[in-house]
Amino acid sequence: MTCGRAQEFLAQEKVSVKVQADAKKLRFDRDGALALAREAEDLWVARGKSVVHVDLRRDRPSDDALAALLLGPSGNLRAPAVRRGKTLLIGFDPATYARVLG
Protein backbone atom coordinates (compact mmCIF):
# COMPACT_ATOMS: atom_id res chain seq x y z
CA MET A 1 0.00 0.00 0.00
CA THR A 2 2.54 2.61 1.04
CA CYS A 3 4.80 1.83 -1.92
CA GLY A 4 1.97 2.78 -4.27
CA ARG A 5 1.33 6.00 -2.35
CA ALA A 6 5.04 6.81 -2.47
CA GLN A 7 5.11 6.25 -6.24
CA GLU A 8 2.04 8.46 -6.65
CA PHE A 9 3.73 11.20 -4.62
CA LEU A 10 6.92 11.01 -6.66
CA ALA A 11 4.97 11.16 -9.94
CA GLN A 12 2.77 14.04 -8.75
CA GLU A 13 5.74 16.08 -7.53
CA LYS A 14 7.74 15.17 -10.66
CA VAL A 15 10.62 13.74 -8.65
CA SER A 16 12.89 11.78 -10.96
CA VAL A 17 14.03 8.32 -9.92
CA LYS A 18 17.44 7.15 -11.09
CA VAL A 19 17.27 3.57 -9.82
CA GLN A 20 14.16 1.70 -8.78
CA ALA A 21 14.16 -1.83 -7.39
CA ASP A 22 11.27 -4.13 -6.61
CA ALA A 23 11.36 -4.94 -2.89
CA LYS A 24 9.89 -8.35 -3.61
CA LYS A 25 12.85 -9.25 -5.82
CA LEU A 26 15.76 -7.35 -4.23
CA ARG A 27 15.77 -7.83 -0.48
CA PHE A 28 18.04 -6.22 2.08
CA ASP A 29 18.50 -8.36 5.18
CA ARG A 30 19.69 -6.94 8.51
CA ASP A 31 23.32 -6.62 7.40
CA GLY A 32 22.37 -5.04 4.08
CA ALA A 33 19.98 -2.59 5.73
CA LEU A 34 22.58 -1.59 8.32
CA ALA A 35 25.18 -1.09 5.59
CA LEU A 36 22.74 1.14 3.69
CA ALA A 37 22.08 3.20 6.83
CA ARG A 38 25.81 3.58 7.54
CA GLU A 39 26.18 5.36 4.19
CA ALA A 40 23.55 7.93 5.22
CA GLU A 41 23.87 11.07 7.31
CA ASP A 42 20.13 11.59 7.90
CA LEU A 43 17.57 8.87 8.53
CA TRP A 44 13.81 9.48 8.43
CA VAL A 45 11.57 6.57 9.45
CA ALA A 46 7.79 6.72 9.09
CA ARG A 47 5.83 4.07 10.94
CA GLY A 48 2.12 4.61 11.19
CA LYS A 49 1.50 8.24 12.09
CA SER A 50 4.85 8.75 13.77
CA VAL A 51 8.04 9.90 12.07
CA VAL A 52 11.47 9.51 13.64
CA HIS A 53 14.48 11.54 12.47
CA VAL A 54 17.99 10.40 13.35
CA ASP A 55 21.00 12.57 12.54
CA LEU A 56 23.52 9.80 11.94
CA ARG A 57 26.43 12.26 11.88
CA ARG A 58 25.75 13.17 15.50
CA ASP A 59 23.81 10.22 16.91
CA ARG A 60 25.17 6.72 16.52
CA PRO A 61 22.46 4.30 17.61
CA SER A 62 23.41 0.69 18.28
CA ASP A 63 22.95 -1.83 15.50
CA ASP A 64 19.95 -3.27 17.34
CA ALA A 65 18.29 0.16 17.71
CA LEU A 66 18.96 0.97 14.07
CA ALA A 67 17.69 -2.43 12.91
CA ALA A 68 14.47 -1.88 14.89
CA LEU A 69 13.85 1.24 12.79
CA LEU A 70 14.86 -0.25 9.45
CA LEU A 71 13.48 -3.79 9.45
CA GLY A 72 9.96 -5.04 9.06
CA PRO A 73 8.43 -8.21 10.52
CA SER A 74 10.07 -10.31 7.79
CA GLY A 75 13.53 -9.23 8.96
CA ASN A 76 14.15 -7.33 5.72
CA LEU A 77 14.40 -3.62 5.00
CA ARG A 78 10.98 -1.98 5.18
CA ALA A 79 9.51 -0.62 1.98
CA PRO A 80 9.35 1.91 0.56
CA ALA A 81 12.94 2.94 1.06
CA VAL A 82 14.29 6.00 -0.72
CA ARG A 83 17.87 7.20 -0.75
CA ARG A 84 18.61 10.73 -1.91
CA GLY A 85 22.21 11.69 -1.51
CA LYS A 86 23.09 11.12 2.14
CA THR A 87 19.44 10.97 3.26
CA LEU A 88 17.56 7.72 3.74
CA LEU A 89 13.76 7.59 4.04
CA ILE A 90 12.07 4.43 5.29
CA GLY A 91 8.30 4.08 5.07
CA PHE A 92 6.01 6.72 3.63
CA ASP A 93 4.84 9.99 5.13
CA PRO A 94 3.70 12.70 2.68
CA ALA A 95 4.94 15.61 4.81
CA THR A 96 8.38 14.05 5.25
CA TYR A 97 8.64 13.25 1.55
CA ALA A 98 7.68 16.86 0.73
CA ARG A 99 10.28 18.21 3.17
CA VAL A 100 13.14 15.98 2.04
CA LEU A 101 12.38 15.45 -1.66
CA GLY A 102 10.44 18.58 -2.51
C-alpha positions in Angstrom: 0.0 0.0 0.0 2.5 2.6 1.0 4.8 1.8 -1.9 2.0 2.8 -4.3 1.3 6.0 -2.4 5.0 6.8 -2.5 5.1 6.2 -6.2 2.0 8.5 -6.6 3.7 11.2 -4.6 6.9 11.0 -6.7 5.0 11.2 -9.9 2.8 14.0 -8.8 5.7 16.1 -7.5 7.7 15.2 -10.7 10.6 13.7 -8.7 12.9 11.8 -11.0 14.0 8.3 -9.9 17.4 7.2 -11.1 17.3 3.6 -9.8 14.2 1.7 -8.8 14.2 -1.8 -7.4 11.3 -4.1 -6.6 11.4 -4.9 -2.9 9.9 -8.4 -3.6 12.8 -9.3 -5.8 15.8 -7.4 -4.2 15.8 -7.8 -0.5 18.0 -6.2 2.1 18.5 -8.4 5.2 19.7 -6.9 8.5 23.3 -6.6 7.4 22.4 -5.0 4.1 20.0 -2.6 5.7 22.6 -1.6 8.3 25.2 -1.1 5.6 22.7 1.1 3.7 22.1 3.2 6.8 25.8 3.6 7.5 26.2 5.4 4.2 23.5 7.9 5.2 23.9 11.1 7.3 20.1 11.6 7.9 17.6 8.9 8.5 13.8 9.5 8.4 11.6 6.6 9.5 7.8 6.7 9.1 5.8 4.1 10.9 2.1 4.6 11.2 1.5 8.2 12.1 4.9 8.8 13.8 8.0 9.9 12.1 11.5 9.5 13.6 14.5 11.5 12.5 18.0 10.4 13.4 21.0 12.6 12.5 23.5 9.8 11.9 26.4 12.3 11.9 25.7 13.2 15.5 23.8 10.2 16.9 25.2 6.7 16.5 22.5 4.3 17.6 23.4 0.7 18.3 23.0 -1.8 15.5 19.9 -3.3 17.3 18.3 0.2 17.7 19.0 1.0 14.1 17.7 -2.4 12.9 14.5 -1.9 14.9 13.8 1.2 12.8 14.9 -0.3 9.4 13.5 -3.8 9.5 10.0 -5.0 9.1 8.4 -8.2 10.5 10.1 -10.3 7.8 13.5 -9.2 9.0 14.2 -7.3 5.7 14.4 -3.6 5.0 11.0 -2.0 5.2 9.5 -0.6 2.0 9.3 1.9 0.6 12.9 2.9 1.1 14.3 6.0 -0.7 17.9 7.2 -0.8 18.6 10.7 -1.9 22.2 11.7 -1.5 23.1 11.1 2.1 19.4 11.0 3.3 17.6 7.7 3.7 13.8 7.6 4.0 12.1 4.4 5.3 8.3 4.1 5.1 6.0 6.7 3.6 4.8 10.0 5.1 3.7 12.7 2.7 4.9 15.6 4.8 8.4 14.0 5.2 8.6 13.2 1.5 7.7 16.9 0.7 10.3 18.2 3.2 13.1 16.0 2.0 12.4 15.5 -1.7 10.4 18.6 -2.5 
